[in-house]
Amino acid sequence: MIALFGLLFQACNNTKKDSTGAADSVNAVKDTTTTGLTGIAVDKDDAKFAVDAANGGMTEIALSKLAAEKTANSKIKDFANMMVMDHSKAGDELKAIAIKKNITLPDSLNADSKKVVEDMRKKAGDDFDKAYVSKMKADHKATVDMFEDGAKKIKDPDLNAFVVKTLPTIKGHLAAINTISDGMK
């Protein structure tokens, strides 16, 4: 009885744990050597990539929904709407792969991403637009690098195919936000 209470208490306290950290922890102890569906071994680094990609996508969606509401700039609004659509589609594809491969993905933004969204929520007008464009440029540059690296290192064929398929879209986002940024100068 005491052990059960201890486990329940610990489980309740874990709700405050960072979502990506929680997903990484579950994946670290989960037997991902066979998925039950495919029998394919899932590399821990592949699972970590999937967790990071999922959090990045959810962050882009949250920031872009905010941008679509707050900006008066039609180019930024169009970009933000494209981001929500493209990242939602990619997120759904990644979730399907994760289910098939027995990879746990975060169910919400991690603490760092939540802070960025809250900080952006406090901005308005040109300050918001500049901060959003700057964040999108930095995030997409980092994501292109992450996906290019992933395309070379990911061992799981389904996850690798997702990365290779998604990379041109991310590069397109980077080019689009760079064009918007250049137009703001």
C-alpha positions as CSV (number, residue, x, y, z in Angstrom):
1,M,0.0,0.0,0.0
2,I,2.8,2.4,0.9
3,A,4.7,1.5,-2.3
4,L,1.5,2.2,-4.4
5,F,1.0,5.5,-2.7
6,G,4.7,6.4,-3.4
7,L,4.3,5.5,-7.1
8,L,1.1,7.6,-7.4
9,F,2.7,10.5,-5.6
10,Q,5.7,10.3,-7.9
11,A,3.5,10.1,-11.0
12,C,1.6,13.2,-9.9
13,N,4.8,15.1,-9.4
14,N,6.0,14.2,-12.9
15,T,3.3,16.2,-14.5
16,K,5.5,19.3,-13.9
17,K,8.4,17.6,-15.7
18,D,9.4,19.1,-19.0
19,S,7.5,17.3,-21.8
20,T,10.5,16.6,-24.0
21,G,12.5,15.4,-21.0
22,A,9.6,13.1,-20.0
23,A,9.4,11.7,-23.5
24,D,13.2,11.2,-23.6
25,S,13.1,9.5,-20.2
26,V,10.3,7.1,-21.4
27,N,12.2,6.3,-24.6
28,A,15.4,5.7,-22.6
29,V,13.8,3.0,-20.5
30,K,11.3,1.7,-23.1
31,D,12.2,-1.5,-24.9
32,T,12.4,-0.1,-28.4
33,T,14.3,-3.0,-29.7
34,T,11.2,-4.4,-31.2
35,T,8.0,-2.4,-31.8
36,G,5.6,-5.3,-32.0
37,L,4.4,-4.1,-35.3
38,T,7.6,-4.2,-37.3
39,G,10.2,-6.0,-35.2
40,I,12.7,-3.3,-36.2
41,A,15.1,-2.0,-33.7
42,V,14.7,1.7,-32.9
43,D,18.0,3.5,-32.1
44,K,17.9,5.8,-29.0
45,D,19.4,8.7,-31.1
46,D,16.6,8.2,-33.6
47,A,14.0,8.5,-30.8
48,K,15.8,11.6,-29.5
49,F,15.6,13.1,-33.0
50,A,11.9,12.4,-33.2
51,V,11.3,14.0,-29.8
52,D,13.3,17.1,-30.7
53,A,11.6,17.4,-34.1
54,A,8.1,17.0,-32.5
55,N,8.9,19.8,-30.0
56,G,10.3,22.0,-32.7
57,G,7.2,21.5,-34.9
58,M,4.8,22.2,-32.0
59,T,6.8,25.4,-31.1
60,E,6.6,26.6,-34.7
61,I,2.8,26.0,-34.7
62,A,2.3,27.8,-31.4
63,L,4.4,30.8,-32.5
64,S,2.8,30.9,-35.9
65,K,-0.7,30.8,-34.5
66,L,0.2,33.7,-32.3
67,A,1.7,35.6,-35.3
68,A,-1.4,35.0,-37.4
69,E,-3.4,36.7,-34.6
70,K,-1.1,39.5,-33.8
71,T,0.6,40.7,-37.0
72,A,-0.8,43.3,-39.4
73,N,1.8,42.4,-42.0
74,S,0.1,40.3,-44.7
75,K,3.4,38.5,-45.7
76,I,4.0,37.5,-42.1
77,K,0.4,36.4,-41.7
78,D,0.6,34.3,-44.9
79,F,3.9,32.8,-43.7
80,A,2.5,32.0,-40.3
81,N,-0.6,30.3,-41.8
82,M,1.7,28.2,-44.1
83,M,3.7,27.3,-41.0
84,V,0.7,26.0,-39.1
85,M,-0.5,24.0,-42.1
86,D,2.9,22.5,-43.0
87,H,4.1,21.8,-39.5
88,S,0.7,20.3,-38.5
89,K,1.0,17.9,-41.5
90,A,4.6,17.0,-40.7
91,G,3.7,16.5,-37.0
92,D,0.9,14.1,-38.0
93,E,3.3,12.1,-40.2
94,L,5.9,12.0,-37.4
95,K,3.2,10.9,-34.9
96,A,2.2,8.0,-37.2
97,I,5.9,6.9,-37.5
98,A,6.4,7.2,-33.7
99,I,3.3,5.0,-33.0
100,K,4.6,2.4,-35.5
101,K,8.1,2.5,-33.9
102,N,7.0,2.7,-30.3
103,I,8.6,6.1,-29.8
104,T,7.0,8.4,-27.2
105,L,6.7,12.0,-28.4
106,P,6.1,15.0,-26.1
107,D,2.4,15.9,-25.8
108,S,3.1,19.6,-25.1
109,L,5.8,22.2,-25.6
110,N,8.9,22.0,-23.4
111,A,9.7,24.6,-20.8
112,D,12.0,26.6,-23.1
113,S,9.5,26.7,-25.9
114,K,6.7,27.8,-23.5
115,K,8.8,30.6,-22.3
116,V,9.5,31.8,-25.9
117,V,5.8,31.7,-26.7
118,E,4.9,33.7,-23.5
119,D,7.7,36.2,-24.2
120,M,6.4,36.7,-27.8
121,R,2.8,37.1,-26.5
122,K,3.9,40.2,-24.6
123,K,5.2,41.9,-27.8
124,A,3.1,43.9,-30.2
125,G,3.3,45.7,-33.6
126,D,6.7,46.0,-35.2
127,D,8.4,44.6,-32.1
128,F,6.4,41.4,-32.4
129,D,7.0,41.2,-36.2
130,K,10.8,41.6,-35.8
131,A,11.0,39.1,-33.0
132,Y,8.9,36.6,-34.8
133,V,10.8,36.9,-38.1
134,S,14.1,36.7,-36.2
135,K,13.0,33.6,-34.3
136,M,11.7,31.9,-37.5
137,K,15.0,32.6,-39.2
138,A,17.1,31.2,-36.3
139,D,14.8,28.2,-35.8
140,H,14.7,27.2,-39.4
141,K,18.4,27.5,-39.9
142,A,18.9,25.2,-36.9
143,T,16.2,22.8,-38.1
144,V,17.7,22.6,-41.6
145,D,21.0,21.8,-39.9
146,M,19.4,19.2,-37.7
147,F,17.5,17.5,-40.5
148,E,20.6,17.5,-42.8
149,D,22.5,15.8,-40.0
150,G,19.6,13.5,-39.4
151,A,19.4,12.5,-43.0
152,K,23.0,11.2,-42.7
153,K,22.7,9.6,-39.3
154,I,19.2,8.3,-38.7
155,K,19.2,4.5,-38.9
156,D,15.5,3.8,-39.0
157,P,14.4,3.7,-42.7
158,D,10.9,5.2,-42.0
159,L,12.1,8.0,-39.9
160,N,14.9,8.7,-42.3
161,A,12.4,8.8,-45.2
162,F,10.4,11.3,-43.3
163,V,13.5,13.5,-42.7
164,V,14.5,13.4,-46.4
165,K,10.9,14.2,-47.5
166,T,10.5,17.0,-45.0
167,L,13.8,18.7,-45.5
168,P,12.9,20.6,-48.7
169,T,9.8,22.0,-47.0
170,I,11.9,23.3,-44.1
171,K,14.5,24.8,-46.6
172,G,11.5,26.5,-48.4
173,H,10.4,28.0,-45.0
174,L,13.9,29.3,-44.4
175,A,14.0,30.9,-47.9
176,A,10.6,32.4,-47.4
177,I,11.3,33.9,-44.0
178,N,14.7,35.3,-45.3
179,T,12.8,37.0,-48.1
180,I,10.3,38.5,-45.6
181,S,13.2,39.6,-43.4
182,D,15.1,41.2,-46.3
183,G,11.9,43.1,-47.2
184,M,11.6,44.5,-43.6
185,K,15.0,46.2,-43.7
